[in-house]
Amino acid sequence: MRPSLLNNRLLARRAVLLAGAALPVTAVAQTAVKPKHPLHKLGTPVPVKPVTPKKTDPAATADNGPPAKTPLGPLDTEARYAIVIDFNSGATLLDKDADVSQVPSSLTKMMTAYLVYERLKKGQLSLTQELPVSEKAWRMQGSKMFVALNSNVKVEDLIRGMIVQSGNDACIVLAEGIAGSEQQFVELMNAKAHEFGLTGTTYHNCTGWPDPGHRMTVRDIATVARRLIADFPEYYHYDSEKTFKYNGIEQGNRNTLVQKGVADGLKTGHTEEGGYGLAASAQRGNRRVIVVVNGLQTMHGRGEEGERLLDWAFASFENVQLFTAGDVIEKAPVWLGTQPSVPLVGGRDLVLTLPRNWRDKLKVSVDYDSPIPAPVVRGTRLGTVSVGGDGVPSMSLPLLAGADVQRLGLAGRSMAVLGRMLAGGG
């Protein structure tokens, strides 16, 4: 007769405060869950300057909607839409209407840049290659790099014109050179948006020129920014160039945070309907943060708010590596196996962006069905390790079998069942 222990699988639950003693829990065992190596911060701590609370006019606050949501509680921002994410962990640190589709203006150009860099990396385009300037590109209004009609312009100059000068004409030349027409290039942009999972994005052009159907969310903008930096670090240096001169006209980078050395990229945007927007990224120590704000009333305001939110993110959070890929997070008992237990591993590094007081808040729980019946195949998902707590962004990681465990032979299984019965296990 099969023991009742197998008929009624026991759910093993363990919860611990990683910085100290185990929390009171109901579990099969009260062993604390600890990584193989002591917890440590990524990189060395870097000085962070105090963040001045934002003083806002009550009327202005009402116009801009409610405060932003953060793991630390509400935070006022003059941006109508805003998001702050940690580049390494992907954690959302601040969210204000981040999933509302709105006018991205020239922040659109980051996707145009992505498709250009993608073709450069694949060898389908080169920096020294020259592309022709059509009448459409030459006549394009708004911000311009001032390309000459019927001239040929190097791809690298066009990239600088697009990134540093925010040139609409540069974008059109690149789009036509890659896809034959802007319309066909926009189809590529929308296909890439679908690939990235951008649920609130619809592109109608490659520049951000006003169009009723041209929309993005600030979360989608942040996703494109993160992909740009992660996928094409070899081209990201164009974002940090402070000036670019073409056709005898020198223009400064419109990103004031780049001009000040506060950020190393990415893009600004402005239209009458969309207001002033900014996507900015900065690295301090081993941490990188991305801020996207939109719907501000002034150019000065977007720079000031972008810098304030960057400072807030660096001052309020830190990255902590809880586990590495090979760390044994738990040892689970195995029923009728050649080994009494199997190691449970995360299978990948687990890096979290946590509030700086995380040691007083963090809780980790490990859930799996116990005992695990043999045979066990290495890499099989057996449970979940979950992280959460007051002010700590929730996150979970699958627990995988870290080794193979064979099933006992008939004689061994019979002895195991008999032993369990004699021990009162059912």
PAKE-413892 format. One record per residue (C-alpha): residue number from 1; z negated, y negated, x negated; residue in three letters. Coordinates in Angstrom, 2 decimals, always signed. Example, Ala and Ser with C-alpha at 12.3 -4.5 7.8 and 13.67 -1.06 7.14 Angstrom:
<nodes>
 pos      c3      c2      c1 code
   1   -7.80   +4.50  -12.30  ala
   2   -7.14   +1.06  -13.67  ser
</nodes>
This chain:
<nodes>
 pos      c3      c2      c1 code
   1   +0.00   +0.00   +0.00  met
   2   +0.95   -3.38   -1.42  arg
   3   -2.09   -5.55   -2.19  pro
   4   -2.76   -8.37   +0.25  ser
   5   -2.67  -10.75   -2.72  leu
   6   +1.10  -10.30   -2.76  leu
   7   +1.45  -10.44   +1.01  asn
   8   -0.34  -13.79   +1.05  asn
   9   +0.87  -15.73   -1.96  arg
  10   -1.72  -18.16   -3.23  leu
  11   -0.55  -21.70   -3.95  leu
  12   -1.95  -22.72   -7.32  ala
  13   -2.76  -26.40   -7.40  arg
  14   -4.17  -28.30  -10.32  arg
  15   -4.74  -31.99  -10.59  ala
  16   -5.97  -33.81  -13.66  val
  17   -6.41  -37.25  -15.00  leu
  18   -4.50  -36.93  -18.28  leu
  19   -6.75  -39.35  -20.06  ala
  20   -9.96  -37.57  -19.19  gly
  21  -11.68  -34.93  -17.11  ala
  22  -10.13  -32.86  -14.35  ala
  23  -10.40  -34.19  -10.82  leu
  24  -12.24  -32.14   -8.20  pro
  25   -9.64  -29.92   -6.55  val
  26   -9.37  -26.67   -4.65  thr
  27   -7.42  -24.32   -6.89  ala
  28   -7.15  -20.78   -8.19  val
  29   -8.54  -22.09  -11.47  ala
  30  -10.02  -25.41  -12.60  gln
  31   -8.24  -25.61  -15.95  thr
  32   -6.96  -29.08  -16.79  ala
  33   -3.19  -29.43  -17.13  val
  34   -2.46  -30.86  -20.56  lys
  35   +0.70  -31.16  -22.63  pro
  36   +0.99  -29.21  -25.86  lys
  37   +0.75  -32.42  -27.87  his
  38   -1.59  -35.37  -27.21  pro
  39   -0.17  -38.06  -24.99  leu
  40   +1.42  -40.89  -26.89  his
  41   +3.31  -44.07  -26.20  lys
  42   +6.96  -44.37  -27.08  leu
  43   +7.32  -46.54  -30.17  gly
  44   +4.78  -49.06  -31.37  thr
  45   +3.14  -51.58  -29.08  pro
  46   +4.78  -55.00  -29.14  val
  47   +3.06  -58.30  -28.40  pro
  48   +3.58  -59.51  -24.87  val
  49   +3.01  -63.08  -23.85  lys
  50   +1.03  -63.88  -20.70  pro
  51   +3.08  -64.24  -17.55  val
  52   +2.48  -67.43  -15.60  thr
  53   +2.21  -66.81  -11.86  pro
  54   +5.11  -68.29   -9.93  lys
  55   +4.22  -71.39   -7.96  lys
  56   +6.46  -71.62   -4.96  thr
  57   +6.87  -74.11   -2.17  asp
  58   +5.77  -72.35   +1.07  pro
  59   +8.96  -73.47   +2.76  ala
  60  +11.08  -72.13   -0.09  ala
  61   +9.22  -68.82   +0.02  thr
  62   +9.96  -68.50   +3.73  ala
  63  +13.66  -69.16   +3.12  asp
  64  +13.77  -66.51   +0.40  asn
  65  +12.07  -63.86   +2.50  gly
  66   +8.90  -61.88   +1.80  pro
  67   +7.56  -61.15   -1.69  pro
  68   +9.09  -58.40   -3.79  ala
  69   +7.53  -54.93   -3.78  lys
  70   +6.12  -53.59   -7.05  thr
  71   +3.83  -50.68   -7.98  pro
  72   +1.18  -53.32   -8.69  leu
  73   +1.48  -55.01   -5.31  gly
  74   +3.61  -57.87   -3.88  pro
  75   +5.10  -60.44   -6.25  leu
  76   +6.70  -63.74   -5.26  asp
  77  +10.19  -64.49   -6.52  thr
  78  +12.60  -67.27   -5.62  glu
  79  +15.49  -64.79   -5.73  ala
  80  +16.78  -63.69   -2.34  arg
  81  +17.61  -60.28   -3.81  tyr
  82  +16.02  -58.78   -6.92  ala
  83  +15.41  -55.58   -8.81  ile
  84  +13.79  -54.75  -12.13  val
  85  +14.29  -51.32  -13.70  ile
  86  +13.22  -49.67  -16.92  asp
  87  +16.30  -48.60  -18.85  phe
  88  +14.75  -45.49  -20.45  asn
  89  +13.00  -43.95  -17.46  ser
  90  +15.08  -45.48  -14.66  gly
  91  +11.88  -46.45  -12.83  ala
  92  +12.12  -49.29  -10.32  thr
  93   +9.43  -51.82  -11.22  leu
  94  +10.34  -54.47   -8.64  leu
  95  +12.39  -54.39   -5.44  asp
  96  +13.28  -57.21   -3.10  lys
  97  +15.99  -56.26   -0.61  asp
  98  +17.53  -54.28   -3.45  ala
  99  +19.56  -52.10   -1.08  asp
 100  +21.03  -54.88   +1.05  val
 101  +24.75  -55.38   +0.51  ser
 102  +25.45  -58.99   -0.45  gln
 103  +27.85  -61.15   -2.47  val
 104  +27.93  -60.11   -6.15  pro
 105  +30.20  -62.94   -7.34  ser
 106  +31.08  -62.52  -11.04  ser
 107  +28.52  -59.75  -11.49  leu
 108  +31.51  -57.72  -10.26  thr
 109  +33.01  -58.09  -13.74  lys
 110  +30.59  -55.52  -15.16  met
 111  +32.50  -52.75  -13.39  met
 112  +35.78  -54.23  -14.65  thr
 113  +34.31  -54.11  -18.15  ala
 114  +33.18  -50.51  -17.64  tyr
 115  +36.71  -49.34  -16.82  leu
 116  +38.11  -51.25  -19.82  val
 117  +35.54  -49.68  -22.17  tyr
 118  +36.18  -46.24  -20.69  glu
 119  +39.87  -46.47  -21.59  arg
 120  +39.07  -47.79  -25.05  leu
 121  +36.77  -44.84  -25.68  lys
 122  +39.41  -42.37  -24.46  lys
 123  +42.06  -43.93  -26.70  gly
 124  +44.16  -45.06  -23.74  gln
 125  +43.71  -48.68  -24.83  leu
 126  +43.01  -50.38  -28.15  ser
 127  +41.29  -53.63  -29.08  leu
 128  +44.35  -54.87  -30.94  thr
 129  +46.77  -54.00  -28.13  gln
 130  +48.36  -57.03  -26.46  glu
 131  +48.72  -57.33  -22.70  leu
 132  +51.13  -59.67  -20.87  pro
 133  +49.94  -62.62  -18.79  val
 134  +51.47  -62.64  -15.30  ser
 135  +51.85  -65.66  -13.09  glu
 136  +49.08  -64.32  -10.86  lys
 137  +46.67  -64.20  -13.79  ala
 138  +47.75  -67.63  -15.03  trp
 139  +47.29  -69.22  -11.60  arg
 140  +43.88  -67.61  -11.00  met
 141  +41.25  -70.25  -10.23  gln
 142  +37.53  -70.38  -10.90  gly
 143  +36.15  -69.73  -14.37  ser
 144  +38.97  -69.19  -16.87  lys
 145  +39.66  -68.38  -20.50  met
 146  +42.92  -70.35  -20.12  phe
 147  +45.54  -67.74  -21.01  val
 148  +49.11  -69.06  -21.26  ala
 149  +51.81  -67.99  -18.81  leu
 150  +54.10  -65.21  -20.15  asn
 151  +52.05  -64.91  -23.34  ser
 152  +50.54  -61.70  -24.72  asn
 153  +46.80  -61.54  -25.37  val
 154  +44.83  -59.04  -27.43  lys
 155  +42.50  -56.78  -25.46  val
 156  +39.54  -57.82  -27.60  glu
 157  +40.16  -61.49  -26.80  asp
 158  +40.43  -60.63  -23.12  leu
 159  +37.09  -58.80  -23.27  ile
 160  +35.44  -61.85  -24.80  arg
 161  +37.14  -64.06  -22.24  gly
 162  +35.83  -61.85  -19.45  met
 163  +32.26  -61.41  -20.76  ile
 164  +31.46  -64.65  -22.59  val
 165  +33.59  -67.09  -20.58  gln
 166  +33.56  -65.14  -17.29  ser
 167  +37.32  -65.65  -17.13  gly
 168  +38.91  -64.57  -13.88  asn
 169  +42.31  -64.80  -15.53  asp
 170  +41.20  -62.40  -18.28  ala
 171  +40.11  -59.85  -15.65  cys
 172  +43.49  -59.98  -13.91  ile
 173  +45.36  -59.46  -17.20  val
 174  +43.18  -56.45  -18.03  leu
 175  +43.47  -54.98  -14.52  ala
 176  +47.26  -55.31  -14.45  glu
 177  +47.57  -53.96  -17.97  gly
 178  +45.52  -50.86  -17.14  ile
 179  +46.60  -50.05  -13.59  ala
 180  +49.81  -52.00  -13.02  gly
 181  +48.29  -54.28  -10.39  ser
 182  +44.90  -55.65   -9.43  glu
 183  +45.00  -53.70   -6.17  gln
 184  +45.48  -50.39   -7.96  gln
 185  +42.74  -51.32  -10.43  phe
 186  +40.38  -52.03   -7.53  val
 187  +41.02  -48.51   -6.29  glu
 188  +39.79  -47.28   -9.67  leu
 189  +36.73  -49.49   -9.35  met
 190  +35.85  -48.07   -5.94  asn
 191  +36.40  -44.52   -7.18  ala
 192  +34.01  -45.18  -10.07  lys
 193  +31.49  -46.70   -7.65  ala
 194  +31.64  -43.49   -5.61  his
 195  +31.17  -41.44   -8.78  glu
 196  +28.08  -43.50   -9.66  phe
 197  +26.67  -43.09   -6.16  gly
 198  +26.79  -46.81   -5.36  leu
 199  +26.13  -46.63   -1.64  thr
 200  +26.21  -50.38   -0.96  gly
 201  +29.31  -51.34   -2.94  thr
 202  +32.84  -52.11   -1.81  thr
 203  +35.20  -53.82   -4.24  tyr
 204  +38.13  -55.91   -3.01  his
 205  +38.98  -57.51   -6.37  asn
 206  +38.14  -57.25  -10.05  cys
 207  +36.67  -60.73  -10.47  thr
 208  +34.13  -61.30   -7.70  gly
 209  +36.38  -63.89   -6.05  trp
 210  +35.09  -64.64   -2.52  pro
 211  +36.19  -62.02   +0.01  asp
 212  +34.43  -61.05   +3.26  pro
 213  +34.45  -57.35   +2.43  gly
 214  +33.54  -57.60   -1.25  his
 215  +29.90  -56.50   -1.46  arg
 216  +27.30  -54.90   -3.75  met
 217  +23.55  -54.37   -3.69  thr
 218  +21.44  -55.52   -6.61  val
 219  +20.42  -51.88   -7.11  arg
 220  +24.08  -50.96   -7.50  asp
 221  +24.55  -53.86   -9.92  ile
 222  +21.60  -52.62  -11.98  ala
 223  +23.08  -49.12  -12.00  thr
 224  +26.37  -50.42  -13.40  val
 225  +24.46  -52.45  -16.00  ala
 226  +22.50  -49.40  -17.09  arg
 227  +25.64  -47.28  -17.34  arg
 228  +27.40  -49.96  -19.38  leu
 229  +24.64  -50.05  -21.97  ile
 230  +24.09  -46.28  -22.03  ala
 231  +27.73  -45.17  -22.06  asp
 232  +29.27  -47.83  -24.30  phe
 233  +26.71  -49.14  -26.81  pro
 234  +29.55  -49.74  -29.27  glu
 235  +30.96  -52.47  -27.02  tyr
 236  +27.72  -54.00  -25.77  tyr
 237  +27.66  -56.51  -28.64  his
 238  +30.24  -58.66  -26.82  tyr
 239  +27.51  -59.52  -24.30  asp
 240  +25.36  -61.20  -26.93  ser
 241  +28.06  -63.53  -28.27  glu
 242  +27.01  -67.10  -27.54  lys
 243  +30.43  -68.77  -27.71  thr
 244  +34.11  -67.88  -27.70  phe
 245  +37.08  -70.08  -28.48  lys
 246  +40.55  -69.32  -27.13  tyr
 247  +43.67  -71.44  -26.78  asn
 248  +41.82  -74.27  -28.51  gly
 249  +39.05  -74.30  -25.89  ile
 250  +35.53  -73.22  -26.87  glu
 251  +33.15  -72.15  -24.12  gln
 252  +29.55  -71.03  -24.27  gly
 253  +28.13  -67.86  -22.80  asn
 254  +27.07  -68.64  -19.23  arg
 255  +24.05  -66.36  -19.60  asn
 256  +21.31  -68.82  -20.59  thr
 257  +18.97  -65.97  -21.53  leu
 258  +21.50  -64.86  -24.15  val
 259  +21.78  -68.44  -25.37  gln
 260  +17.99  -68.59  -25.77  lys
 261  +17.74  -65.17  -27.41  gly
 262  +15.59  -63.88  -24.56  val
 263  +18.18  -61.25  -23.51  ala
 264  +21.12  -59.53  -25.23  asp
 265  +23.40  -59.30  -22.12  gly
 266  +24.80  -58.84  -19.40  leu
 267  +26.41  -61.25  -16.85  lys
 268  +26.02  -64.21  -14.54  thr
 269  +27.66  -64.98  -11.22  gly
 270  +27.99  -67.81   -8.73  his
 271  +29.83  -68.48   -5.49  thr
 272  +28.96  -70.78   -2.62  glu
 273  +28.11  -67.88   -0.33  glu
 274  +26.35  -65.71   -2.91  gly
 275  +24.37  -68.41   -4.69  gly
 276  +23.44  -68.04   -8.34  tyr
 277  +23.00  -64.53   -9.72  gly
 278  +22.11  -62.91  -13.02  leu
 279  +22.03  -59.45  -14.54  ala
 280  +20.08  -59.53  -17.80  ala
 281  +18.78  -56.93  -20.21  ser
 282  +16.39  -57.21  -23.14  ala
 283  +14.80  -54.83  -25.61  gln
 284  +11.33  -55.28  -27.06  arg
 285  +10.11  -52.57  -29.37  gly
 286  +11.47  -49.29  -28.02  asn
 287  +11.58  -50.48  -24.41  arg
 288  +14.57  -51.96  -22.63  arg
 289  +14.38  -53.60  -19.20  val
 290  +17.15  -54.65  -16.81  ile
 291  +16.67  -57.50  -14.31  val
 292  +19.10  -58.40  -11.53  val
 293  +18.51  -61.44   -9.31  val
 294  +20.85  -63.07   -6.82  asn
 295  +20.88  -65.70   -4.11  gly
 296  +19.14  -68.42   -6.14  leu
 297  +19.84  -72.08   -5.45  gln
 298  +20.46  -73.36   -8.97  thr
 299  +21.77  -72.25  -12.35  met
 300  +18.49  -73.28  -13.95  his
 301  +16.56  -71.30  -11.34  gly
 302  +18.35  -68.04  -12.03  arg
 303  +17.68  -68.30  -15.76  gly
 304  +14.05  -69.24  -15.27  glu
 305  +13.44  -66.44  -12.76  glu
 306  +15.29  -63.86  -14.86  gly
 307  +13.16  -64.71  -17.90  glu
 308   +9.93  -64.68  -15.89  arg
 309  +10.66  -61.23  -14.45  leu
 310  +11.59  -59.85  -17.86  leu
 311   +8.29  -61.11  -19.29  asp
 312   +6.41  -59.68  -16.31  trp
 313   +7.99  -56.25  -16.72  ala
 314   +7.19  -56.02  -20.43  phe
 315   +3.66  -57.35  -19.97  ala
 316   +2.73  -55.19  -16.98  ser
 317   +4.20  -51.77  -17.83  phe
 318   +4.57  -49.40  -20.74  glu
 319   +6.51  -46.19  -21.35  asn
 320   +4.53  -43.00  -21.83  val
 321   +5.93  -39.61  -22.79  gln
 322   +3.89  -37.08  -20.87  leu
 323   +5.72  -33.92  -21.87  phe
 324   +8.58  -32.90  -24.12  thr
 325  +11.19  -30.32  -23.15  ala
 326   +9.44  -27.36  -24.80  gly
 327   +5.84  -28.17  -23.91  asp
 328   +3.99  -25.42  -22.05  val
 329   +2.59  -27.25  -19.05  ile
 330   +0.91  -24.19  -17.53  glu
 331   +0.70  -20.41  -17.90  lys
 332   +1.28  -18.64  -14.60  ala
 333   +0.03  -15.09  -13.92  pro
 334   +2.73  -12.46  -13.46  val
 335   +2.40   -9.51  -11.06  trp
 336   +3.62   -6.13  -12.33  leu
 337   +5.07   -7.61  -15.50  gly
 338   +5.06   -6.40  -19.09  thr
 339   +3.22   -9.64  -19.92  gln
 340   +0.21  -10.91  -17.97  pro
 341   +1.59  -14.47  -17.73  ser
 342   +4.68  -16.58  -18.21  val
 343   +4.75  -20.08  -19.72  pro
 344   +5.95  -22.86  -17.43  leu
 345   +7.91  -25.65  -19.11  val
 346   +9.52  -28.82  -17.85  gly
 347  +12.82  -28.16  -19.58  gly
 348  +13.27  -31.83  -20.54  arg
 349  +11.28  -34.77  -21.80  asp
 350   +9.25  -36.53  -19.13  leu
 351   +9.00  -40.24  -19.85  val
 352   +7.34  -42.47  -17.28  leu
 353   +7.10  -46.23  -16.99  thr
 354   +3.53  -46.82  -15.95  leu
 355   +1.26  -49.81  -15.35  pro
 356   -0.75  -50.66  -18.44  arg
 357   -3.93  -49.48  -16.70  asn
 358   -2.33  -46.08  -16.00  trp
 359   -5.20  -44.13  -17.60  arg
 360   -7.41  -45.03  -14.64  asp
 361   -4.80  -44.23  -12.02  lys
 362   -2.53  -41.36  -13.08  leu
 363   -2.75  -37.99  -11.37  lys
 364   -0.66  -34.92  -12.23  val
 365   -0.44  -31.84  -10.04  ser
 366   +1.21  -28.50  -10.75  val
 367   +2.41  -26.42   -7.80  asp
 368   +3.73  -22.86   -7.95  tyr
 369   +3.36  -19.57   -6.08  asp
 370   +0.86  -17.29   -7.80  ser
 371   +1.15  -14.62   -9.01  pro
 372   +4.84  -14.64   -9.89  ile
 373   +6.45  -11.23   -9.28  pro
 374   +8.23   -9.59  -12.21  ala
 375  +10.91   -9.58  -13.46  pro
 376  +11.03  -13.23  -14.53  val
 377  +14.19  -14.70  -16.07  val
 378  +13.86  -17.51  -18.58  arg
 379  +15.02  -20.83  -17.09  gly
 380  +14.30  -19.86  -13.47  thr
 381  +12.69  -22.61  -11.44  arg
 382   +9.19  -21.50  -10.49  leu
 383   +7.41  -24.66   -9.38  gly
 384   +7.00  -28.41   -9.68  thr
 385   +4.91  -30.84  -11.68  val
 386   +4.32  -34.07   -9.77  ser
 387   +3.06  -37.41  -11.01  val
 388   +1.59  -40.17   -8.89  gly
 389   -1.44  -42.27   -8.21  gly
 390   -2.48  -45.73   -7.07  asp
 391   +0.13  -48.11   -8.46  gly
 392   +1.97  -45.33  -10.30  val
 393   +5.60  -44.66   -9.28  pro
 394   +5.90  -41.10   -7.94  ser
 395   +8.01  -38.66   -9.92  met
 396   +8.47  -34.89  -10.03  ser
 397   +9.92  -32.44  -12.54  leu
 398  +10.92  -28.80  -11.93  pro
 399   +8.84  -26.19  -13.73  leu
 400  +10.93  -23.51  -15.38  leu
 401  +10.09  -20.08  -16.79  ala
 402   +9.79  -20.50  -20.53  gly
 403  +10.30  -16.80  -21.32  ala
 404  +11.63  -13.52  -19.92  asp
 405   +9.07  -11.08  -18.52  val
 406  +10.26   -7.57  -17.75  gln
 407   +8.96   -5.48  -14.86  arg
 408   +6.61   -2.62  -15.61  leu
 409   +7.86   +0.94  -15.24  gly
 410   +6.77   +3.15  -12.36  leu
 411   +3.67   +4.43  -14.15  ala
 412   +2.62   +0.96  -15.21  gly
 413   +3.13   -0.44  -11.73  arg
 414   +1.05   +2.38  -10.22  ser
 415   -1.80   +1.72  -12.63  met
 416   -1.68   -2.02  -11.95  ala
 417   -1.82   -1.51   -8.19  val
 418   -4.66   +0.99   -8.53  leu
 419   -6.56   -1.33  -10.83  gly
 420   -6.22   -4.19   -8.36  arg
 421   -7.44   -2.02   -5.49  met
 422  -10.46   -0.80   -7.46  leu
 423  -11.26   -4.42   -8.38  ala
 424  -11.33   -5.35   -4.71  gly
 425   -8.04   -7.20   -4.66  gly
 426   -6.91   -5.59   -1.42  gly
</nodes>
